[in-house]
C-alpha cells in the first residue's frame, strides 16, 4: 500500500499511475472531496501534512508520494 500526500492535480497523476499498476493507495488531504476522491474510490483521510508521521506509523506504506503544495518534510 502506498500513501499520497495531497489529492489535488499532482496527487491525481500519482493515483492514475498507481491505479494503472494495480497498486493500493490511500490519500492524505484536508479536503475529503479532493480530485483523487472524485475520480477513484480511494480511501481519503481528511488530515494535514503535519500529521504525516502518525499515518506513516499507522499504515506503514511502501512508498510515500509528497504531492501537496508544501514542503512535506518541513511540516
C-alpha positions as a Markdown table, in Angstrom:
| # | Residue | x | y | z |
|---|---|---|---|---|
| 1 | Unk | 0.0 | 0.0 | 0.0 |
| 2 | Unk | 1.2 | 3.5 | -0.9 |
| 3 | Unk | 0.4 | 6.9 | 0.6 |
| 4 | Unk | -0.2 | 10.0 | -1.5 |
| 5 | Unk | 0.1 | 13.3 | 0.4 |
| 6 | Unk | -2.2 | 15.7 | -1.4 |
| 7 | Unk | -5.1 | 14.7 | -3.5 |
| 8 | Unk | -5.0 | 17.6 | -6.0 |
| 9 | Unk | -3.7 | 17.8 | -9.5 |
| 10 | Unk | -0.3 | 16.1 | -8.9 |
| 11 | Unk | -1.8 | 13.6 | -6.4 |
| 12 | Unk | -4.3 | 12.7 | -9.2 |
| 13 | Unk | -1.4 | 12.0 | -11.6 |
| 14 | Unk | 0.2 | 9.7 | -9.0 |
| 15 | Unk | -3.1 | 7.9 | -8.3 |
| 16 | Unk | -3.7 | 7.3 | -12.0 |
| 17 | Unk | -0.2 | 5.8 | -12.3 |
| 18 | Unk | -0.6 | 3.6 | -9.2 |
| 19 | Unk | -4.0 | 2.5 | -10.3 |
| 20 | Unk | -2.6 | 1.5 | -13.7 |
| 21 | Unk | -0.1 | -0.7 | -11.9 |
| 22 | Unk | -2.8 | -2.3 | -9.7 |
| 23 | Unk | -1.3 | -0.8 | -6.5 |
| 24 | Unk | -3.4 | 0.0 | -3.5 |
| 25 | Unk | -3.1 | 3.6 | -2.1 |
| 26 | Unk | -4.6 | 6.0 | 0.3 |
| 27 | Unk | -4.6 | 9.8 | 0.2 |
| 28 | Unk | -3.9 | 12.3 | 3.0 |
| 29 | Unk | -5.7 | 15.6 | 2.2 |
| 30 | Unk | -7.5 | 18.2 | 4.2 |
| 31 | Unk | -10.3 | 18.1 | 1.6 |
| 32 | Unk | -12.0 | 14.7 | 1.6 |
| 33 | Unk | -13.6 | 15.7 | -1.7 |
| 34 | Unk | -10.3 | 16.2 | -3.4 |
| 35 | Unk | -9.6 | 15.4 | -7.1 |
| 36 | Unk | -8.4 | 11.8 | -6.3 |
| 37 | Unk | -11.6 | 11.2 | -4.3 |
| 38 | Unk | -13.7 | 12.4 | -7.2 |
| 39 | Unk | -12.1 | 10.0 | -9.7 |
| 40 | Unk | -11.2 | 7.0 | -7.6 |
| 41 | Unk | -12.8 | 5.0 | -4.7 |
| 42 | Unk | -9.6 | 5.6 | -2.8 |
| 43 | Unk | -9.5 | 6.0 | 0.9 |
| 44 | Unk | -9.0 | 9.7 | 1.6 |
| 45 | Unk | -8.0 | 10.6 | 5.1 |
| 46 | Unk | -9.0 | 14.2 | 6.0 |
| 47 | Unk | -5.8 | 15.4 | 7.6 |
| 48 | Unk | -3.0 | 17.9 | 7.3 |
| 49 | Unk | 0.5 | 17.1 | 6.1 |
| 50 | Unk | 1.8 | 17.8 | 9.6 |
| 51 | Unk | 0.1 | 14.5 | 10.6 |
| 52 | Unk | 2.1 | 12.6 | 8.1 |
| 53 | Unk | 4.4 | 10.9 | 10.7 |
| 54 | Unk | 1.4 | 9.5 | 12.5 |
| 55 | Unk | -0.1 | 7.9 | 9.3 |
| 56 | Unk | 3.3 | 6.5 | 8.2 |
| 57 | Unk | 3.5 | 4.7 | 11.6 |
| 58 | Unk | -0.1 | 3.6 | 11.4 |
| 59 | Unk | -0.2 | 2.3 | 7.8 |
| 60 | Unk | 3.4 | 1.5 | 7.1 |
| 61 | Unk | 3.2 | 2.5 | 3.4 |
| 62 | Unk | 5.8 | 1.0 | 0.9 |
| 63 | Unk | 6.0 | 4.4 | -0.9 |
| 64 | Unk | 5.1 | 7.9 | 0.1 |
| 65 | Unk | 4.4 | 10.4 | -2.6 |
| 66 | Unk | 4.6 | 14.0 | -1.4 |
| 67 | Unk | 2.4 | 15.9 | -3.9 |
| 68 | Unk | 1.0 | 18.6 | -1.6 |
| 69 | Unk | 1.9 | 22.2 | -2.4 |
| 70 | Unk | 4.1 | 22.5 | 0.7 |
| 71 | Unk | 7.4 | 21.2 | 1.9 |
| 72 | Unk | 6.2 | 18.0 | 3.4 |
| 73 | Unk | 9.4 | 17.2 | 5.4 |
| 74 | Unk | 9.3 | 20.7 | 7.0 |
| 75 | Unk | 5.7 | 20.3 | 8.2 |
